[in-house]
């Protein structure tokens, strides 16, 4: 036997990490207990060995055991990996030999890191728990054959035991706790920050995946329930890193679910940089909730073909660690204090949709009952201001409203908006929400969503506590940002047109307005309109009129006349004048109630 083999017969634990295994560098503002790197052992004078992964999985054909070992050549010459068998010993004393992958290397260049993969399926229904991994040299050319141990590596918490339900990772983390991924050659640090269950059409999911792959996707009409996990990735190292391939799987009490990364292609992280990655976990359409997430990597074992047959490969998963999911699977962080209208909304600084010099404020939030339609409407008005010195695209964020009972309602954005925000100019944009009649609007959570970065999935970039007000009828002074409007006087006059032996009646509204407008707010033809509705004593709308606040025909200070579109054969008196702010959405016209005035004269 060669001398360097004899040297390797005793496992030598070294303190320095010759094989980089991802020891976390911890931030001062988030101290965590460091995870010990997997031990490195001497296989030869120059080759060190460490266990990257061990997986035990129950399959229909038996218990599959798979191992990946990382080797490092610390010498100055190309070095042959010694002939060996890889064996594992169970805690009950049984020993099993694993077959080497046909893709395993036979030698390593100086300073090269190589990974060797092994696998075997044991026809046994008895659970197997691993305690040791061994490199053994077997001399087949003597009789009886001889076996020489080259290296024994003790196994404690490095094994992934997989089953249909209840798979266990060797290490676990609490929600929000930072970690590096054990066994991977990477110093990137990850922190789970948000998880949100949403419904996404399978057609949208397929279209997103196909676009990234450059293929076409067939249409599908079904809708799937997906848990979207947002993970913050940081690079505390000394060089730019590419994020290793892994996924997040989900576990409930009854089932395991396979996840996938939403972002396609390689993700690189510069030194000191922070960015988000998103993982989508499709789930059944039932009330199951996730209890844990499993950081999972995939290894490949290649079985050599026989008699000219092609090689066959087998993928096997390895759960690196588990992350506990908070109860309810809702983790959006809302601002602690109730929001004050007009203040800046604090955006997630890592988000990619709204840059740090684009300010977003909620200027108004109103709720009103839609009468006999069976629901209420909440309307929120946002002001966006560009503090850059160049024009920027108008952010197309989406919104959700969480009611006092914890139920979430999707917001609908106004149909048209400017494409660009100019420097030091504000722009106003509206969102509407349909909510049940029981909603009071007194305690709401408003979320701003990014539906682009991880499309077709949505992630939260800001959340505030707020309330919606319900204007009282009879008011003649009202705010419609950026306008303050006072209705000094109003009169409804009747227009009578003879038609043969009868008459057709229409109505004309004479207004005396005082309008004040805030500075540095851009108004275009997409801005809201004032909608006037005339209602008779039975609650029927007998006429409507829309008046613009921008453009050549806009309402102005002083006296003016608005003509309704009513053509009635019956003269109604007295009438009620309802005033709304209205804007167009993809779902039709949305409006918010401003005031209601009762006619006092004919």
C-alpha positions as CSV (number, residue, x, y, z in Angstrom):
1,X,0.0,0.0,0.0
2,X,1.2,3.5,-0.8
3,X,2.5,5.6,2.0
4,X,0.0,8.4,1.5
5,X,-2.8,5.8,1.9
6,X,-1.4,4.8,5.2
7,X,-1.3,8.4,6.3
8,X,-5.0,8.8,5.6
9,X,-6.0,5.7,7.6
10,X,-6.5,7.9,10.7
11,X,-9.1,10.6,10.4
12,X,-7.4,14.0,11.2
13,X,-9.8,16.8,12.1
14,X,-8.4,20.2,11.2
15,X,-9.4,23.5,12.6
16,X,-9.1,25.5,9.4
17,X,-11.7,25.2,6.6
18,X,-9.7,24.1,3.6
19,X,-13.0,23.1,1.8
20,X,-15.2,26.1,2.0
21,X,-18.5,25.1,3.5
22,X,-20.4,28.3,4.1
23,X,-19.6,29.4,7.7
24,X,-22.0,32.4,8.2
25,X,-20.7,35.9,8.7
26,X,-23.2,37.4,11.1
27,X,-24.4,41.0,10.9
28,X,-24.0,43.1,14.1
29,X,-27.7,44.0,14.0
30,X,-28.8,40.4,13.8
31,X,-26.5,38.3,16.0
32,X,-27.1,34.5,15.6
33,X,-25.2,31.5,16.8
34,X,-22.7,30.5,14.1
35,X,-23.2,27.1,12.4
36,X,-20.2,24.9,12.7
37,X,-18.7,23.9,9.3
38,X,-18.8,20.2,8.4
39,X,-15.5,18.7,9.5
40,X,-12.7,18.2,7.0
41,X,-10.7,15.0,7.2
42,X,-7.5,13.8,5.6
43,X,-8.0,11.2,2.9
44,X,-4.4,11.3,1.6
45,X,-1.4,13.6,2.3
46,X,-2.9,16.2,0.1
47,X,-6.6,15.4,-0.4
48,X,-9.1,16.5,2.3
49,X,-12.7,15.2,2.5
50,X,-16.0,16.5,3.9
51,X,-19.5,15.2,3.7
52,X,-21.7,17.5,1.6
53,X,-24.9,15.6,1.9
54,X,-26.4,12.3,3.1
55,X,-30.0,11.4,2.2
56,X,-32.1,8.4,3.3
57,X,-35.4,8.1,1.5
58,X,-38.2,5.6,1.4
59,X,-39.1,4.5,-2.2
60,X,-41.4,1.8,-3.6
61,X,-38.3,-0.3,-4.3
62,X,-36.7,0.0,-0.9
63,X,-34.7,2.5,1.1
64,X,-32.5,4.7,-1.0
65,X,-29.3,5.9,0.5
66,X,-27.3,8.6,-1.3
67,X,-24.2,10.5,-0.4
68,X,-22.2,13.4,-1.8
69,X,-18.6,13.9,-0.6
70,X,-16.6,17.0,-1.4
71,X,-12.8,16.5,-1.9
72,X,-10.1,19.2,-2.1
73,X,-6.6,18.8,-3.5
74,X,-4.3,21.0,-1.4
75,X,-1.1,19.7,-3.2
76,X,0.9,21.3,-6.0
77,X,0.3,18.5,-8.6
78,X,-2.6,16.7,-10.1
79,X,-3.4,13.9,-7.7
80,X,-5.3,10.7,-8.3
81,X,-8.2,9.9,-5.9
82,X,-7.4,6.5,-4.3
83,X,-9.4,3.5,-5.2
84,X,-12.1,2.9,-2.7
85,X,-15.6,1.8,-1.8
86,X,-17.9,4.2,0.1
87,X,-19.8,2.6,2.9
88,X,-22.2,3.8,5.5
89,X,-22.8,2.2,8.9
90,X,-26.1,2.3,10.6
91,X,-26.7,2.8,14.3
92,X,-27.7,-0.9,14.7
93,X,-24.2,-1.9,13.3
94,X,-25.2,-2.9,9.7
95,X,-22.9,-1.8,6.9
96,X,-24.0,-0.9,3.4
97,X,-21.9,-0.2,0.3
98,X,-22.9,2.6,-2.0
99,X,-22.3,2.6,-5.7
100,X,-20.2,5.3,-7.2
101,X,-21.6,7.6,-9.9
102,X,-20.2,7.1,-13.4
103,X,-19.6,10.9,-13.4
104,X,-17.2,10.9,-10.4
105,X,-13.8,12.3,-11.1
106,X,-10.7,10.0,-10.8
107,X,-8.2,12.8,-10.1
108,X,-8.0,16.4,-8.9
109,X,-6.0,19.3,-10.2
110,X,-4.1,21.5,-7.6
111,X,-6.5,23.5,-5.5
112,X,-9.4,21.9,-7.2
113,X,-12.6,21.0,-5.4
114,X,-14.5,17.9,-6.7
115,X,-17.7,16.3,-5.6
116,X,-18.2,12.5,-5.6
117,X,-21.7,11.1,-5.6
118,X,-22.8,7.6,-4.4
119,X,-26.1,5.8,-4.2
120,X,-27.7,2.5,-3.5
121,X,-31.2,1.1,-2.9
122,X,-31.5,-1.3,0.0
123,X,-34.4,-3.8,-0.2
124,X,-35.4,-3.3,3.4
125,X,-38.5,-1.9,5.1
126,X,-36.6,-1.4,8.3
127,X,-35.7,2.3,9.0
128,X,-32.0,3.0,8.6
129,X,-30.2,5.6,10.7
130,X,-26.6,6.5,9.7
131,X,-23.8,6.9,12.2
132,X,-20.7,6.7,10.1
133,X,-19.4,7.1,6.6
134,X,-16.2,5.2,5.5
135,X,-13.7,5.1,2.6
136,X,-12.4,1.5,2.3
137,X,-9.8,0.2,-0.1
138,X,-10.6,-3.4,-1.2
139,X,-7.9,-5.5,-2.8
140,X,-9.7,-7.8,-5.2
141,X,-6.5,-9.4,-6.5
142,X,-5.5,-11.4,-3.5
143,X,-7.2,-14.3,-1.9
144,X,-8.8,-13.9,0.4
145,X,-9.5,-10.3,-0.6
146,X,-8.3,-7.7,1.9
147,X,-10.0,-4.5,3.1
148,X,-8.1,-1.5,4.4
149,X,-10.0,1.5,6.0
150,X,-8.8,4.8,4.5
151,X,-11.0,7.2,6.4
152,X,-13.9,7.0,8.9
153,X,-16.2,10.1,9.2
154,X,-18.6,10.2,12.1
155,X,-22.2,11.3,11.2
156,X,-24.3,13.2,13.7
157,X,-26.7,15.8,12.2
158,X,-25.9,15.7,8.5
159,X,-28.5,13.3,7.3
160,X,-31.8,14.1,5.4
161,X,-34.4,11.5,6.3
162,X,-37.2,11.8,3.7
163,X,-40.7,10.3,3.8
164,X,-44.1,11.2,2.3
165,X,-44.9,13.2,5.5
166,X,-42.7,14.3,8.3
167,X,-39.4,14.6,6.5
168,X,-36.7,16.0,8.8
169,X,-33.8,18.2,8.1
170,X,-30.7,18.0,10.2
171,X,-30.9,21.7,11.3
172,X,-33.8,24.0,12.0
173,X,-34.3,27.7,12.2
174,X,-37.0,30.0,13.5
175,X,-38.8,32.5,11.2
176,X,-36.7,35.6,10.6
177,X,-33.4,33.9,11.7
178,X,-30.5,34.3,9.3
179,X,-28.7,31.2,8.0
180,X,-26.2,29.9,5.5
181,X,-27.0,26.7,3.7
182,X,-25.1,23.8,5.3
183,X,-22.9,21.8,3.0
184,X,-22.9,24.3,0.1
185,X,-19.7,26.1,-1.1
186,X,-21.2,29.6,-0.5
187,X,-21.1,32.3,2.1
188,X,-24.4,33.9,1.1
189,X,-26.7,34.5,4.0
190,X,-30.5,34.1,3.8
191,X,-33.3,35.5,6.0
192,X,-37.0,34.5,5.4
193,X,-38.9,37.8,5.6
194,X,-42.5,37.2,4.3
195,X,-44.9,34.4,3.3
196,X,-48.2,35.1,1.6
197,X,-50.8,32.6,0.3
198,X,-52.3,33.8,-3.0
199,X,-54.3,32.3,-5.9
200,X,-52.6,32.4,-9.3
201,X,-54.0,31.0,-12.6
202,X,-52.0,28.0,-13.8
203,X,-51.9,29.7,-17.2
204,X,-50.1,32.7,-15.7
205,X,-47.6,30.4,-13.9
206,X,-47.0,28.4,-17.1
207,X,-46.6,31.6,-19.1
208,X,-44.0,33.0,-16.7
209,X,-42.0,29.8,-16.8
210,X,-42.2,29.5,-20.6
211,X,-41.2,33.1,-21.1
212,X,-38.0,32.5,-19.1
213,X,-37.3,29.3,-21.0
214,X,-38.1,30.8,-24.4
215,X,-41.0,28.4,-25.1
216,X,-44.7,28.7,-25.6
217,X,-47.3,27.7,-23.0
218,X,-50.8,26.3,-23.6
219,X,-53.7,28.1,-22.0
220,X,-55.3,26.8,-18.8
221,X,-58.3,28.1,-16.9
222,X,-57.7,26.6,-13.5
223,X,-56.5,28.6,-10.5
224,X,-53.9,27.3,-8.0
225,X,-53.2,28.2,-4.4
226,X,-49.6,29.2,-4.0
227,X,-47.5,30.2,-0.9
228,X,-45.0,32.8,-2.0
229,X,-42.0,33.0,0.3
230,X,-39.7,36.1,0.1
231,X,-36.1,35.5,1.1
232,X,-33.6,38.2,1.7
233,X,-30.1,37.2,0.4
234,X,-27.0,39.0,1.5
235,X,-23.3,38.7,0.6
236,X,-21.1,39.3,3.6
237,X,-18.1,37.7,1.9
238,X,-15.1,39.2,0.0
239,X,-16.1,38.6,-3.6
240,X,-19.1,38.6,-5.9
241,X,-21.1,35.3,-5.6
242,X,-23.6,33.5,-7.7
243,X,-26.5,32.1,-5.7
244,X,-26.3,28.3,-5.6
245,X,-29.3,26.3,-7.0
246,X,-31.8,25.3,-4.3
247,X,-35.5,25.5,-3.7
248,X,-37.9,25.8,-0.8
249,X,-40.4,23.0,-0.2
250,X,-43.3,23.3,2.1
251,X,-44.7,20.9,4.8
252,X,-48.1,20.8,6.3
253,X,-49.4,18.3,8.9
254,X,-50.7,16.1,6.0
255,X,-48.4,16.6,3.0
256,X,-45.2,17.8,1.5
257,X,-45.2,20.3,-1.4
258,X,-42.4,21.0,-3.9
259,X,-41.5,24.6,-4.4
260,X,-39.6,26.5,-7.1
261,X,-37.7,29.7,-7.4
262,X,-39.8,32.5,-9.1
263,X,-36.8,34.3,-10.6
264,X,-35.3,32.6,-13.6
265,X,-31.6,32.4,-14.5
266,X,-28.5,32.9,-12.5
267,X,-28.7,35.4,-9.5
268,X,-25.5,37.2,-8.6
269,X,-24.9,39.1,-5.4
270,X,-22.2,41.7,-5.0
271,X,-20.2,42.1,-1.8
272,X,-22.4,43.9,0.8
273,X,-25.5,43.8,-1.5
274,X,-28.9,42.7,-0.4
275,X,-31.7,41.5,-2.7
276,X,-34.8,39.4,-2.6
277,X,-35.5,36.1,-4.1
278,X,-38.9,34.5,-4.2
279,X,-40.0,30.9,-4.0
280,X,-43.5,29.7,-5.0
281,X,-44.9,26.6,-3.4
282,X,-48.0,25.3,-5.1
283,X,-50.5,23.8,-2.7
284,X,-53.9,22.1,-2.7
285,X,-57.0,24.3,-2.7
286,X,-57.9,23.5,0.8
287,X,-57.4,25.0,4.2
288,X,-54.1,23.4,5.0
289,X,-51.4,25.8,6.3
290,X,-47.7,25.3,6.1
291,X,-45.9,24.5,9.3
292,X,-42.3,24.5,8.0
293,X,-40.1,25.2,4.9
294,X,-37.3,22.9,3.8
295,X,-34.3,24.3,2.0
296,X,-33.7,21.6,-0.6
297,X,-30.9,20.9,-3.1
298,X,-30.8,18.3,-5.8
299,X,-27.9,16.0,-6.5
300,X,-27.4,13.7,-9.6
301,X,-26.2,10.1,-9.6
302,X,-25.2,8.7,-13.0
303,X,-25.3,4.9,-13.5
304,X,-23.0,3.7,-16.2
305,X,-24.7,1.9,-19.1
306,X,-23.9,-1.8,-19.8
307,X,-23.0,-3.3,-23.2
308,X,-23.0,0.0,-25.0
309,X,-26.2,1.3,-23.4
310,X,-26.4,5.0,-22.5
311,X,-25.8,6.1,-19.0
312,X,-28.9,6.7,-16.9
313,X,-29.1,9.5,-14.3
314,X,-31.1,9.7,-11.1
315,X,-31.8,12.9,-9.2
316,X,-32.2,12.8,-5.4
317,X,-33.2,15.6,-3.1
318,X,-31.4,16.6,0.1
319,X,-33.1,18.8,2.8
320,X,-30.4,21.1,4.2
321,X,-32.4,22.7,6.9
322,X,-36.0,23.6,8.0
323,X,-37.5,26.9,8.8
324,X,-40.6,27.1,11.1
325,X,-43.5,29.0,9.6
326,X,-45.4,31.4,11.9
327,X,-49.0,30.5,12.7
328,X,-51.4,31.7,10.0
329,X,-48.7,31.9,7.4
330,X,-49.0,35.7,7.3
331,X,-45.8,37.6,7.9
332,X,-46.2,41.1,6.4
333,X,-44.8,43.7,8.7
334,X,-47.1,46.6,9.2
335,X,-46.0,50.0,10.5
336,X,-46.5,50.0,14.3
337,X,-48.2,53.4,14.5
338,X,-51.5,54.3,12.8
339,X,-50.8,56.1,9.5
340,X,-51.3,59.9,9.3
341,X,-52.8,61.0,6.0
342,X,-50.3,62.8,3.8
343,X,-47.2,61.3,5.4
344,X,-44.7,59.3,3.4
345,X,-45.3,55.6,3.4
346,X,-42.1,53.7,4.4
347,X,-41.2,51.4,1.6
348,X,-39.1,48.2,1.9
349,X,-35.6,49.6,1.0
350,X,-34.7,46.4,-0.9
351,X,-37.7,46.5,-3.2
352,X,-37.1,46.9,-6.9
353,X,-40.3,48.5,-8.0
354,X,-40.1,52.0,-6.3
355,X,-36.8,53.6,-5.9
356,X,-35.7,55.4,-2.8
357,X,-36.3,58.9,-4.3
358,X,-39.9,58.3,-5.3
359,X,-42.2,59.2,-2.5
360,X,-45.6,57.7,-2.0
361,X,-48.3,59.1,0.3
362,X,-51.9,58.2,1.0
363,X,-53.9,61.4,0.8
364,X,-57.4,60.2,1.2
365,X,-59.3,57.0,2.2
366,X,-63.0,56.9,2.1
367,X,-65.8,54.3,2.5
368,X,-69.4,54.6,1.4
369,X,-72.4,52.3,1.1
370,X,-73.6,51.6,-2.4
371,X,-77.3,51.4,-1.4
372,X,-79.1,48.4,-2.7
373,X,-76.1,47.0,-4.6
374,X,-75.2,44.9,-1.5
375,X,-71.7,46.1,-0.8
376,X,-69.6,49.1,0.2
377,X,-66.7,50.7,-1.7
378,X,-63.4,52.0,-0.3
379,X,-61.5,54.4,-2.4
380,X,-57.8,55.3,-1.7
381,X,-56.0,58.2,-3.3
382,X,-52.2,58.1,-3.5
383,X,-49.8,60.9,-4.3
384,X,-46.5,59.9,-6.0
385,X,-43.6,62.5,-6.0
386,X,-40.4,62.2,-7.9
387,X,-37.4,63.5,-5.9
388,X,-34.8,62.4,-8.5
389,X,-33.3,64.9,-10.9
390,X,-34.4,63.0,-14.0
391,X,-37.8,61.6,-15.0
392,X,-38.7,58.1,-13.7
393,X,-41.4,55.6,-14.7
394,X,-44.6,55.9,-12.7
395,X,-44.6,52.8,-10.4
396,X,-47.5,50.5,-11.2
397,X,-47.9,49.0,-7.8
398,X,-51.0,47.0,-6.8
399,X,-52.9,47.1,-3.5
400,X,-54.7,44.9,-1.0
401,X,-56.9,46.0,1.9
402,X,-57.2,43.8,5.0
403,X,-60.4,44.4,6.8
404,X,-61.0,44.4,10.6
405,X,-61.8,40.7,10.4
406,X,-58.6,39.8,8.7
407,X,-60.2,39.2,5.3
408,X,-58.2,40.5,2.3
409,X,-59.7,42.5,-0.6
410,X,-57.9,43.2,-3.9
411,X,-57.7,46.8,-5.1
412,X,-58.5,48.0,-8.6
413,X,-56.2,50.7,-10.1
414,X,-57.6,53.4,-12.2
415,X,-57.5,52.5,-15.9
416,X,-55.2,55.1,-17.3
417,X,-52.3,57.0,-15.8
418,X,-49.2,58.9,-16.9
419,X,-46.2,56.7,-17.9
420,X,-43.6,59.1,-16.5
421,X,-43.0,61.2,-13.3
422,X,-41.1,64.4,-13.8
423,X,-38.7,65.7,-11.1
424,X,-40.2,67.4,-8.1
425,X,-43.7,66.9,-9.4
426,X,-46.5,64.9,-7.8
427,X,-49.1,62.7,-9.5
428,X,-52.4,61.4,-8.1
429,X,-53.7,57.9,-8.7
430,X,-56.8,56.1,-7.3
431,X,-57.5,52.6,-6.2
432,X,-60.9,51.2,-5.3
433,X,-61.9,48.2,-3.1
434,X,-65.3,46.5,-2.9
435,X,-66.0,45.3,0.7
436,X,-68.9,43.7,2.5
437,X,-71.6,45.9,4.0
438,X,-70.5,44.8,7.5
439,X,-67.1,46.5,7.0
440,X,-66.9,49.8,9.0
441,X,-63.4,50.9,7.7
442,X,-62.3,51.8,11.2
443,X,-59.4,49.4,11.4
444,X,-57.7,48.6,8.1
445,X,-54.3,47.4,6.9
446,X,-53.4,48.7,3.4
447,X,-50.7,46.8,1.5
448,X,-48.7,48.0,-1.5
449,X,-47.7,45.1,-3.8
450,X,-45.0,44.4,-6.4
451,X,-46.6,42.3,-9.1
452,X,-43.7,42.6,-11.5
453,X,-40.4,41.4,-9.9
454,X,-41.6,37.8,-9.2
455,X,-44.5,37.8,-11.8
456,X,-47.0,36.2,-11.8
457,X,-46.7,36.3,-8.0
458,X,-47.1,39.4,-5.8
459,X,-45.0,40.5,-2.9
460,X,-45.6,43.2,-0.3
461,X,-43.3,46.3,-0.4
462,X,-45.2,48.4,2.2
463,X,-48.0,48.0,4.7
464,X,-49.7,50.6,6.9
465,X,-52.5,50.8,9.5
466,X,-55.2,53.2,8.5
467,X,-58.9,53.9,8.5
468,X,-61.5,55.0,6.0
469,X,-63.9,57.9,6.6
470,X,-67.5,58.0,5.7
471,X,-68.5,61.6,4.7
472,X,-71.7,62.9,6.1
473,X,-74.6,64.1,3.9
474,X,-75.2,67.9,3.8
475,X,-71.6,69.1,3.6
476,X,-70.8,71.9,1.2
477,X,-67.0,72.0,1.7
478,X,-65.0,69.0,0.8
479,X,-61.5,67.8,-0.2
480,X,-60.8,66.1,-3.4
481,X,-57.0,66.1,-3.4
482,X,-55.3,68.2,-4.8
483,X,-58.5,70.3,-4.7
484,X,-60.3,72.0,-1.8
485,X,-63.8,72.7,-3.1
486,X,-66.5,74.8,-1.4
487,X,-70.1,74.8,-2.8
488,X,-71.3,78.3,-2.1
489,X,-74.6,78.0,-3.8
490,X,-76.6,75.5,-6.0
491,X,-80.0,75.6,-7.7
492,X,-81.7,72.9,-9.8
493,X,-83.8,74.3,-12.6
494,X,-86.2,72.4,-14.8
495,X,-86.0,72.5,-18.6
496,X,-89.3,71.7,-20.3
497,X,-89.6,70.6,-23.9
498,X,-93.0,70.1,-25.6
499,X,-93.4,66.9,-27.6
500,X,-96.8,66.8,-29.2
501,X,-99.5,66.8,-26.5
502,X,-97.0,66.2,-23.6
503,X,-93.7,67.5,-22.3
504,X,-90.2,66.1,-21.6
505,X,-88.4,67.3,-18.6
506,X,-84.6,67.8,-18.1
507,X,-82.7,69.5,-15.3
508,X,-80.0,72.0,-15.1
509,X,-77.7,72.6,-12.0
510,X,-76.4,76.1,-11.4
511,X,-73.3,76.1,-9.2
512,X,-71.2,78.7,-7.4
513,X,-67.9,77.1,-6.5
514,X,-64.7,78.1,-4.8
515,X,-61.9,75.8,-5.9
516,X,-58.3,75.9,-4.6
517,X,-55.6,73.6,-6.0
518,X,-52.3,72.5,-4.3
519,X,-49.1,73.3,-6.1
520,X,-46.7,71.0,-7.9
521,X,-49.2,68.3,-8.6
522,X,-49.6,67.2,-12.2
523,X,-53.1,66.9,-13.5
524,X,-54.0,65.3,-16.8
525,X,-57.1,63.9,-18.5
526,X,-56.8,60.8,-16.4
527,X,-57.7,62.7,-13.2
528,X,-61.0,62.0,-11.4
529,X,-64.3,63.7,-12.4
530,X,-67.1,65.1,-10.3
531,X,-70.3,63.0,-10.9
532,X,-73.6,64.5,-10.0
533,X,-76.7,62.3,-9.6
534,X,-80.3,63.5,-9.2
535,X,-82.4,61.1,-7.1
536,X,-86.2,61.2,-6.7
537,X,-88.2,60.5,-3.5
538,X,-88.2,56.8,-4.3
539,X,-84.4,56.6,-4.5
540,X,-84.4,56.3,-8.3
541,X,-81.7,58.1,-10.3
542,X,-83.4,60.4,-12.8
543,X,-80.4,62.1,-14.2
544,X,-76.5,62.1,-14.1
545,X,-73.8,64.5,-15.2
546,X,-70.0,64.3,-15.2
547,X,-67.9,67.4,-14.8
548,X,-64.2,67.5,-15.3
549,X,-61.7,69.2,-13.0
550,X,-59.0,69.4,-15.8
551,X,-58.9,70.5,-19.4
552,X,-60.8,73.2,-21.3
553,X,-64.2,72.3,-20.0
554,X,-63.2,72.0,-16.3
555,X,-65.2,73.4,-13.4
556,X,-63.9,76.8,-12.3
557,X,-64.3,79.4,-9.6
558,X,-67.6,81.2,-9.6
559,X,-70.9,80.5,-11.3
560,X,-71.4,77.8,-14.0
561,X,-74.1,75.5,-15.2
562,X,-74.2,71.7,-15.5
563,X,-76.9,70.0,-17.6
564,X,-78.1,66.5,-16.8
565,X,-78.9,63.7,-19.3
566,X,-82.4,63.2,-17.9
567,X,-85.4,63.0,-20.3
568,X,-88.4,62.3,-18.1
569,X,-92.1,62.6,-18.9
570,X,-92.8,63.2,-15.2
571,X,-91.7,66.3,-13.3
572,X,-90.0,65.2,-10.0
573,X,-89.8,67.4,-7.0
574,X,-88.1,67.7,-4.6
575,X,-84.9,66.1,-5.8
576,X,-81.7,65.0,-4.0
577,X,-78.3,65.9,-5.4
578,X,-75.7,63.3,-4.7
579,X,-72.1,64.3,-5.5
580,X,-69.3,61.7,-6.1
581,X,-65.7,61.6,-7.2
582,X,-65.5,59.1,-10.1
583,X,-62.7,57.4,-12.2
584,X,-62.5,54.6,-14.7
585,X,-61.1,51.2,-13.8
586,X,-60.8,47.9,-15.8
587,X,-63.9,46.7,-13.9
588,X,-66.0,49.8,-14.8
589,X,-66.5,53.2,-13.2
590,X,-65.6,53.5,-9.5
591,X,-66.9,56.3,-7.4
592,X,-66.6,57.6,-3.8
593,X,-69.4,59.5,-2.1
594,X,-68.7,63.2,-1.3
595,X,-72.0,64.7,-0.1
596,X,-75.8,64.6,-0.5
597,X,-78.0,67.7,-0.7
598,X,-81.7,68.0,-0.6
599,X,-83.5,70.4,-3.0
600,X,-85.2,73.2,-1.2
601,X,-86.9,75.0,-4.2
602,X,-88.1,74.1,-7.6
